[in-house]
Structures are given as C-alpha cells and as structure tokens.
Amino acid sequence: MFSYFLNKLGYSFFTLFGVVTVVFILFNILPGDPARMMLDQNENSEQLALIKKKYGFDQPVLNQYFYYLNDLSPLSFHKTQNDHYTFYTEEKYGGNVLFSTKKYDVVLKTPYLRESFQKNGKKVTDIILHTLPSTVVLAVLSIVIALLIGVVLGVLSALNANSLFDRLIALISTLGMSVPSFFSAILFAWIFGYVLHNYTGLNMTGSLYEVDDFGEGTHLALKNAILPAVVLGIRPLGVVIQLMRNSLLEVLNQEYIRTARAKGLSTYKITTKHALKNAMNPVVTAMSGWFASMLAGAVFVEYIFGWNGLGKEIVDALNNLDLPVIMGSVIVVATTFVVITILVDLIYAYLDPRIKLK
C-alpha cells in the first residue's frame, strides 16, 4: 500500500512538472512584452525597466523558468538581500523561513502563481480562489445529475437489452454525447430562460451569488445553476448511460451471477446486491476524468450563462492576454485532475476487491 502511494505521488510529480514546463514554454513564445501589457498606455522607459526588474523579465528565459519553478515550489530558495524580484520573500510569499545561510533563505510557503497583469497586481491565487468555488459547484451538480439519471437509465437499458426502450435510450445518449456544449447552452438559455421564462422562472444569465435589490449585499441564487449544470451534464450523462449499460450486461453474464440466479435470487436483488457495485467501476473512472475536465470545459458554458466561475475568468484573461491568470488556471486544473485520479484509484479498489494495491 505504502509503495503504491509513493509510485502514484512520483508519477503525479512528474506529470505536473511536465505540465508546468509546457505551459511556461507555450506562453513565453507568444509575441508581446509582458511588461508593456502591465503598463498598458502609461508606458515610459523608466517604468518599463523597473517592471522588468521587479518581475524578472530582464533575465534570460532559462533563468525565468527556474524562477517560476521556485515560485511554484512549496520549498524555495531565496537570497537574503532583496536585490531582485524573485528574492523579495516576505511581501511576495508570506512564507516561513525554515533556515538561513549567509546568502540564502530556505522558505516554506504555498505555491505562488504570481500577479495579474490587468487587475492592478491582484494575486492570481486570490482570483482563482474567488472563482473556483462557483465552477466546482457547477461541476459537482453536473456530475450528480449525470450519475443519478445515467445510472438509472443505464441499468434499465441493460435489463431491457435490445428492446425498443433500449434503442430509444441509446439514441438519446448518442445525441447527448454528440451535441457541443456551447450549442446546448445557447439553446437551453433561449428556450428555458427566455421563451419559457414565465413558466420556469429561470434567467438566461446569472451567477451563484446575486446582488440584492437594494444593492446592500449579495444572496445565494442556486436557481441560476440549474441551466448551466444541466447543459454541462448532458455529455457525461450520455457516457454514463452507455458505460453503465455495457458494464452491467458484462457483469450479469459472469459465473457468480449465474450462480446467484441458480440459488433463486430475484433480478432486483442480484442487480443491486451483487452486480451493480462491480459494474460501477468504469463509470467511476470515467466520471473522474469528466469532473476534472469540467473545470476547464465549463469555459464556454460559463461565458454564455454569465456564470462567474473559473471558466469565465479564463475567457476574460485570454481576451486581455493576462498570462499569469491563464497559466495559473491551467496548473490548478491539472493539479485537480491528478488529485482526483489518485482518489478514484482508491474508490476503484474499494468497489472491486479483486484489484490489489501493490
């Protein structure tokens, strides 16, 4: 068990290291000067030089890469003198100095994703922490919708294999997997948020929190999550139906299920007590990937519905070439994907006792 987790952590480390490297390379070969982006229209040569020195843009690309790794690492190294951007420890990181030498401090800190180019130097971490919860709420609701409906329809489809009902469900799931999310978002927003607004009470746009009528604060508006959550859940719903159907049919044909039938157990008891648990393995695996991808895949859906989440923030950052926000968001999504993958491995092993953690 212990060696298994060490192996997983090792693979995860190298995966994230590769993501960080690719992200850094991609955004550093883009045309444009980050220092000029930060100054916008107020550029002068003196301010430009100060910005480049403060953020390390005056250094060779390889040095900037090591500075970026140093920023992201929980354990980082810094000069004791505050003579350069990357070594100004206290203000930038707020970390704890573990020990010091004559020239360097070794600092324990949270990963530093730098500052936004466009939002008055606001920390990228703060921006992501402000928007990520809304996207997580949307992703969780979408997965719940997909699982609750998809598992039920998949089980019914498997128990009625090759019937008219089975073919109808297969058609619906295929359509759900084929229709692009942005098209579904526009269609659902128009039909349920505009045409049928008087009946549904739903709006075309809205976020998790809305400003009160008198502008004195905000209140939770969960109804605004219904349409974007349903739209995001359509494609994974189609996947869950097909996976659940095929997996359950395979399990129902195994030897121990035939033994259970020979003992006189009912179809309901065989399905719920013996077959369903093992048939859920591919569904759980697929949903782990879908959940992580939703954090990035919600971009267009959030933008169309005006949902103030990480996806909408990424679109705004792309429009403004706010590179630190884009890079930080990609790294956060990748980290989330890795963490979820490890957790799913544990769930997978629990659902199928035949799997041994080595």
C-alpha positions as CSV (number, residue, x, y, z in Angstrom):
1,M,0.0,0.0,0.0
2,F,2.7,2.5,1.0
3,S,4.8,1.8,-2.1
4,Y,1.7,2.2,-4.2
5,F,1.1,5.7,-3.0
6,L,4.8,6.5,-3.4
7,N,4.6,5.4,-7.0
8,K,1.4,7.4,-7.6
9,L,2.9,10.5,-6.0
10,G,6.1,10.1,-8.1
11,Y,4.1,9.9,-11.3
12,S,1.9,12.8,-10.2
13,F,5.0,14.9,-9.6
14,F,6.5,14.3,-13.0
15,T,3.1,14.8,-14.6
16,L,2.7,18.3,-13.0
17,F,6.3,19.1,-13.7
18,G,5.7,18.4,-17.4
19,V,2.5,20.5,-17.4
20,V,4.3,23.4,-15.8
21,T,7.2,23.2,-18.3
22,V,4.9,23.0,-21.3
23,V,2.7,25.9,-20.1
24,F,5.8,28.1,-19.4
25,I,7.3,27.4,-22.8
26,L,4.0,28.0,-24.7
27,F,3.3,31.3,-23.1
28,N,6.8,32.5,-23.3
29,I,7.0,32.0,-27.1
30,L,3.9,34.1,-27.6
31,P,4.5,37.6,-29.2
32,G,4.3,40.5,-26.9
33,D,6.1,42.0,-23.9
34,P,4.5,41.2,-20.5
35,A,6.0,44.4,-19.0
36,R,4.2,46.5,-21.7
37,M,1.0,44.6,-21.1
38,M,1.1,45.6,-17.4
39,L,1.8,49.3,-18.1
40,D,-0.8,49.5,-20.8
41,Q,-1.0,53.0,-22.1
42,N,1.2,54.5,-19.4
43,E,4.4,53.2,-20.7
44,N,7.8,55.0,-20.3
45,S,11.3,53.6,-20.4
46,E,12.0,54.1,-16.7
47,Q,8.8,52.3,-15.6
48,L,9.4,49.6,-18.2
49,A,12.8,48.9,-16.8
50,L,11.5,48.8,-13.2
51,I,8.7,46.4,-14.1
52,K,11.1,44.1,-15.9
53,K,13.5,44.0,-13.0
54,K,10.7,43.6,-10.4
55,Y,9.1,40.6,-12.2
56,G,12.3,39.1,-13.6
57,F,11.5,39.8,-17.3
58,D,15.0,41.2,-17.8
59,Q,16.5,37.8,-17.2
60,P,17.2,35.0,-19.8
61,V,14.3,32.7,-20.4
62,L,16.1,29.8,-18.7
63,N,16.5,31.9,-15.5
64,Q,12.8,32.9,-15.7
65,Y,11.9,29.3,-15.9
66,F,13.8,28.4,-12.7
67,Y,12.3,31.5,-11.0
68,Y,8.8,30.2,-12.0
69,L,9.6,26.7,-10.6
70,N,10.9,28.4,-7.4
71,D,7.6,30.4,-7.2
72,L,5.5,27.2,-7.5
73,S,7.6,25.0,-5.2
74,P,6.4,24.8,-1.6
75,L,10.1,24.7,-0.6
76,S,12.0,27.5,-2.3
77,F,15.4,29.2,-2.1
78,H,16.0,33.0,-1.9
79,K,18.8,35.4,-1.5
80,T,18.9,37.2,1.9
81,Q,19.3,40.6,0.2
82,N,16.2,42.0,-1.5
83,D,18.0,42.9,-4.7
84,H,15.9,41.2,-7.2
85,Y,12.3,40.3,-7.9
86,T,12.4,36.6,-7.1
87,F,14.2,37.0,-3.8
88,Y,11.8,39.5,-2.2
89,T,10.5,36.9,0.2
90,E,8.2,38.5,2.9
91,E,5.9,40.7,0.8
92,K,5.6,38.3,-2.1
93,Y,5.2,34.9,-0.4
94,G,4.3,35.5,3.2
95,G,6.0,32.1,3.9
96,N,8.1,30.9,6.8
97,V,11.9,30.9,6.7
98,L,13.0,27.4,7.8
99,F,16.7,28.2,8.0
100,S,19.2,30.7,6.5
101,T,22.8,30.7,5.3
102,K,25.0,33.7,4.6
103,K,23.4,34.2,1.2
104,Y,20.2,32.3,1.0
105,D,16.9,31.7,2.9
106,V,15.0,28.4,2.6
107,V,11.3,29.2,2.7
108,L,8.3,27.0,3.3
109,K,5.3,28.6,1.5
110,T,2.2,28.0,-0.5
111,P,2.7,27.9,-4.3
112,Y,2.9,31.4,-5.7
113,L,1.1,31.9,-9.0
114,R,2.3,35.5,-9.4
115,E,0.1,38.6,-10.1
116,S,-2.4,39.5,-12.7
117,F,-1.2,41.8,-15.5
118,Q,-4.6,43.5,-15.8
119,K,-6.2,43.6,-12.3
120,N,-3.9,46.1,-10.6
121,G,-1.4,43.5,-9.5
122,K,-4.0,41.3,-7.8
123,K,-2.6,37.9,-6.9
124,V,-3.6,35.1,-9.3
125,T,-4.2,32.8,-6.2
126,D,-6.8,35.2,-4.9
127,I,-8.5,35.4,-8.3
128,I,-8.7,31.6,-8.6
129,L,-9.9,31.1,-5.0
130,H,-12.6,33.7,-5.7
131,T,-13.9,32.0,-8.9
132,L,-13.0,28.3,-8.5
133,P,-15.8,27.5,-5.9
134,S,-18.5,28.6,-8.4
135,T,-17.0,26.3,-11.0
136,V,-16.7,23.4,-8.6
137,V,-20.4,23.8,-7.6
138,L,-21.4,23.7,-11.2
139,A,-19.2,20.7,-11.9
140,V,-20.5,18.8,-8.9
141,L,-24.1,19.5,-9.8
142,S,-23.5,18.3,-13.3
143,I,-21.9,15.1,-12.2
144,V,-24.7,14.4,-9.7
145,I,-27.3,14.9,-12.5
146,A,-25.3,12.7,-14.9
147,L,-24.8,10.0,-12.3
148,L,-28.4,9.9,-10.9
149,I,-30.1,9.9,-14.2
150,G,-27.4,8.0,-16.1
151,V,-27.1,5.1,-13.7
152,V,-30.8,4.5,-13.5
153,L,-31.3,4.7,-17.3
154,G,-28.2,2.5,-17.9
155,V,-29.5,-0.2,-15.5
156,L,-33.0,-0.1,-17.1
157,S,-31.4,-0.3,-20.5
158,A,-29.3,-3.3,-19.6
159,L,-32.2,-5.1,-18.0
160,N,-34.3,-4.5,-21.2
161,A,-31.4,-5.1,-23.7
162,N,-32.3,-4.9,-27.4
163,S,-35.9,-3.7,-26.6
164,L,-37.5,-0.6,-28.1
165,F,-36.7,1.2,-24.7
166,D,-33.1,0.2,-25.0
167,R,-32.8,1.6,-28.6
168,L,-34.5,4.8,-27.6
169,I,-32.2,5.4,-24.6
170,A,-29.2,4.6,-26.9
171,L,-30.4,7.3,-29.4
172,I,-30.8,9.8,-26.6
173,S,-27.3,9.1,-25.1
174,T,-25.7,9.3,-28.6
175,L,-27.3,12.7,-29.2
176,G,-26.2,13.9,-25.8
177,M,-22.6,13.0,-26.5
178,S,-22.7,14.5,-30.0
179,V,-24.1,17.9,-29.4
180,P,-21.5,20.5,-28.5
181,S,-21.9,22.2,-25.1
182,F,-21.8,25.7,-26.4
183,F,-24.8,24.9,-28.8
184,S,-26.7,23.3,-25.9
185,A,-26.0,26.3,-23.7
186,I,-27.4,28.7,-26.3
187,L,-30.4,26.5,-27.0
188,F,-31.3,25.9,-23.3
189,A,-30.7,29.6,-22.4
190,W,-33.1,30.7,-25.1
191,I,-35.8,28.1,-24.6
192,F,-35.9,27.9,-20.8
193,G,-34.5,31.3,-19.9
194,Y,-36.3,33.4,-22.4
195,V,-39.2,31.7,-24.2
196,L,-40.5,29.8,-21.2
197,H,-39.2,32.2,-18.5
198,N,-42.7,32.9,-17.2
199,Y,-43.2,29.2,-16.5
200,T,-39.7,28.2,-15.4
201,G,-38.7,31.3,-13.5
202,L,-35.1,30.8,-14.8
203,N,-32.9,33.5,-16.3
204,M,-30.8,33.4,-19.4
205,T,-27.7,34.6,-17.4
206,G,-26.8,34.7,-13.7
207,S,-24.2,33.6,-11.2
208,L,-24.1,31.7,-7.9
209,Y,-24.4,35.0,-6.0
210,E,-26.6,37.9,-7.0
211,V,-26.7,41.5,-5.8
212,D,-29.7,42.3,-3.6
213,D,-32.4,44.6,-4.9
214,F,-31.2,47.5,-2.8
215,G,-27.5,46.8,-3.5
216,E,-26.7,46.2,0.2
217,G,-25.1,42.8,-0.3
218,T,-25.4,39.5,-2.2
219,H,-27.5,36.4,-1.8
220,L,-27.2,32.8,-2.9
221,A,-29.1,32.1,-6.2
222,L,-28.9,28.4,-6.7
223,K,-31.6,28.5,-9.4
224,N,-29.1,30.2,-11.7
225,A,-27.1,26.9,-11.6
226,I,-29.9,24.8,-13.0
227,L,-29.4,25.5,-16.7
228,P,-25.6,25.6,-16.9
229,A,-25.4,22.4,-14.7
230,V,-27.9,20.6,-16.9
231,V,-26.0,21.7,-20.1
232,L,-22.7,20.6,-18.6
233,G,-24.2,17.3,-17.5
234,I,-25.7,16.3,-20.9
235,R,-22.5,14.9,-22.4
236,P,-21.3,12.9,-19.3
237,L,-24.9,11.7,-19.0
238,G,-24.7,10.0,-22.4
239,V,-21.4,8.5,-21.4
240,V,-22.7,7.2,-18.1
241,I,-25.7,5.6,-19.7
242,Q,-23.6,3.7,-22.3
243,L,-20.9,2.7,-19.8
244,M,-23.5,1.5,-17.2
245,R,-25.4,-0.5,-19.7
246,N,-22.4,-2.3,-21.3
247,S,-20.7,-2.8,-17.9
248,L,-23.8,-4.2,-16.3
249,L,-24.5,-6.6,-19.2
250,E,-21.0,-7.9,-18.9
251,V,-21.2,-8.4,-15.2
252,L,-24.6,-10.1,-15.5
253,N,-23.1,-12.7,-17.8
254,Q,-20.4,-13.7,-15.3
255,E,-20.2,-17.0,-13.4
256,Y,-21.0,-15.7,-10.0
257,I,-24.2,-14.0,-11.3
258,R,-25.4,-17.3,-12.9
259,T,-24.7,-19.0,-9.5
260,A,-26.9,-16.4,-7.8
261,R,-29.7,-16.9,-10.3
262,A,-29.4,-20.7,-9.7
263,K,-29.9,-20.1,-6.0
264,G,-33.2,-18.4,-6.8
265,L,-32.3,-14.8,-6.0
266,S,-34.6,-12.2,-7.7
267,T,-33.3,-10.0,-10.5
268,Y,-33.7,-6.9,-8.3
269,K,-31.5,-8.4,-5.5
270,I,-28.9,-9.8,-8.0
271,T,-28.6,-6.4,-9.7
272,T,-28.5,-4.2,-6.5
273,K,-26.6,-6.5,-4.2
274,H,-24.1,-8.3,-6.5
275,A,-23.8,-6.8,-10.0
276,L,-24.2,-3.0,-9.6
277,K,-21.2,-2.5,-7.4
278,N,-18.8,-4.1,-9.8
279,A,-20.5,-2.6,-12.8
280,M,-19.9,0.9,-11.4
281,N,-16.1,0.7,-11.9
282,P,-15.8,2.1,-15.4
283,V,-18.4,4.7,-14.6
284,V,-16.4,6.0,-11.6
285,T,-13.3,6.0,-13.7
286,A,-14.9,8.0,-16.5
287,M,-16.6,10.4,-14.1
288,S,-13.2,11.3,-12.5
289,G,-11.9,12.4,-15.9
290,W,-15.1,14.3,-16.6
291,F,-15.1,16.1,-13.3
292,A,-11.6,17.4,-13.8
293,S,-12.2,18.3,-17.5
294,M,-15.4,20.2,-16.5
295,L,-13.2,22.7,-14.6
296,A,-11.7,23.6,-17.9
297,G,-14.6,22.6,-20.2
298,A,-17.0,24.9,-18.5
299,V,-15.4,27.9,-20.2
300,F,-18.0,28.4,-22.9
301,V,-20.9,27.3,-20.8
302,E,-20.0,29.8,-18.0
303,Y,-19.4,32.6,-20.5
304,I,-22.8,32.1,-22.2
305,F,-24.7,31.9,-19.0
306,G,-22.7,34.7,-17.4
307,W,-21.6,32.4,-14.6
308,N,-18.8,34.0,-12.7
309,G,-16.5,31.0,-12.4
310,L,-13.0,29.9,-13.4
311,G,-14.1,29.3,-17.0
312,K,-15.4,32.8,-17.5
313,E,-12.3,34.1,-15.8
314,I,-10.1,32.2,-18.3
315,V,-12.0,33.7,-21.2
316,D,-11.6,37.2,-19.8
317,A,-7.9,36.5,-19.3
318,L,-7.5,35.3,-22.8
319,N,-9.2,38.4,-24.2
320,N,-6.8,40.6,-22.2
321,L,-3.7,38.4,-22.6
322,D,-3.5,38.1,-18.8
323,L,-0.9,35.4,-19.0
324,P,-0.3,34.7,-15.2
325,V,-4.1,34.1,-14.8
326,I,-4.2,31.7,-17.7
327,M,-1.0,29.8,-16.6
328,G,-2.2,29.6,-13.0
329,S,-5.6,28.4,-14.0
330,V,-4.1,25.6,-16.3
331,I,-1.9,24.5,-13.5
332,V,-4.7,24.4,-10.9
333,V,-6.9,22.4,-13.3
334,A,-4.0,19.9,-14.0
335,T,-3.4,19.6,-10.2
336,T,-7.0,18.9,-9.6
337,F,-7.0,16.2,-12.3
338,V,-4.0,14.5,-10.7
339,V,-5.5,14.6,-7.2
340,I,-8.9,13.2,-8.4
341,T,-7.1,10.4,-10.3
342,I,-5.4,9.3,-7.1
343,L,-8.7,9.4,-5.2
344,V,-10.5,7.5,-7.9
345,D,-7.9,4.7,-7.7
346,L,-8.8,4.2,-4.1
347,I,-12.5,4.2,-4.9
348,Y,-11.9,1.8,-7.8
349,A,-10.0,-0.6,-5.5
350,Y,-12.9,-0.4,-2.9
351,L,-15.6,-1.2,-5.5
352,D,-13.7,-4.2,-6.9
353,P,-11.9,-6.3,-4.2
354,R,-10.1,-8.2,-6.9
355,I,-7.9,-5.2,-7.5
356,K,-4.8,-5.3,-5.3
357,L,-2.9,-2.1,-4.4
358,K,0.8,-3.1,-4.8
